[in-house]
C-alpha cells in the first residue's frame, strides 16, 4: 500500500481519529502547478457524497488506509465536491 498521499489510489479506506471506517479516497488533488497533495477527495459513506479534505488532515498513511486527524463529525460541514468551483485544482 502507498505510504505517500500522492500515491494513494481510489478506493483506499479512510478512517477517523478513532479508527472508524468513514469512507474512501476517490482522488488526490494539487493546486496550480504543484505536484504535491493539497487535498484528498473523500467519499463519505454516511453522507453518500464526496467532499475535499485538506491533505494536512491526514495523520497516517499505512497498510490499513488513511487516518484523519479528527472524528468524522468534525468534517460534517465540508461542502459537497464541485469540480468547477476551483479551476486551479488538478488531479495528481
N, C-alpha and C positions, 0 to 999 in steps of 0.2 A: 504494500500500500504506500502511496506517496507520503513524503514527510514535509513537503513544501506546499503552501497554498496554491502556488502557480501550477502545480502538477495534479491537483485534485481532479477527479473525473466525476461526471454526472452520476448521481446515484450514491455518492459517498454519504454514509449516515452522519447526521448532525445530532449532537447531544447537548443538553444544557449543563449548567454547573453542577447539578445534582446527579448527572449521569443518565437522565431520562432521554429516550429517543424522541426527538421533536420534529424531525424532518430529514431532508436530504439536500445535498448540494446539487444545483442544476447547472451552475456555471460560475466562473471566476472572472471578474471584470477589473480592468485598469482604467486609468483616466488619461486623456491626451495621448502623448507618445510613450507613456510609462509602460514598461513590461513587467512591473511588479503588481501583485494582487492588492487592490484597494477595497474591493467589495466582493462578498460572496452572495450569489443569488441562491436563496434557500427556499425550498418548497416546504411550507409549514403544514404538517399533517392536520393539526387541529383546525386551522383556518381554511384549509383547502385552496391556498393561493401562494404565490411566490412574492417574496419581499427581499430587498437588499439589506445586508448587514455589513457594517464596516469590517474590514479584514482584521483590524486590531482587536476585535471582539473574540477572535479565535485564540484560545489559550493553549490548545494542544492539538496536534495533528498526529495521528497514530494508526495502528492497525485496526482499531475499532471506529475510526472516523475522526470527525472534528468535534472538539469540546468548546463550547462558548463560555464566556466569562460570567454570564448571568443566568437567572432562571428564565424559562420560556415566557412567563408572564411579563417580564421586563421588555420583551420585544413585541408585545401585542399591538402597540401603537405605530409600528413601522408600516408605512403605506404599501399597498399592493404595487408590484413592479409594473412600470410603464416604460417600455423600451424607448419611446420617443421623448420622454421627459428630460433626458440629459444626453444630448448628441455627442458629448465628449467621451462618454463611456464606450469601451470596446471590450469584447470578449477575448480573454487570453487563451 
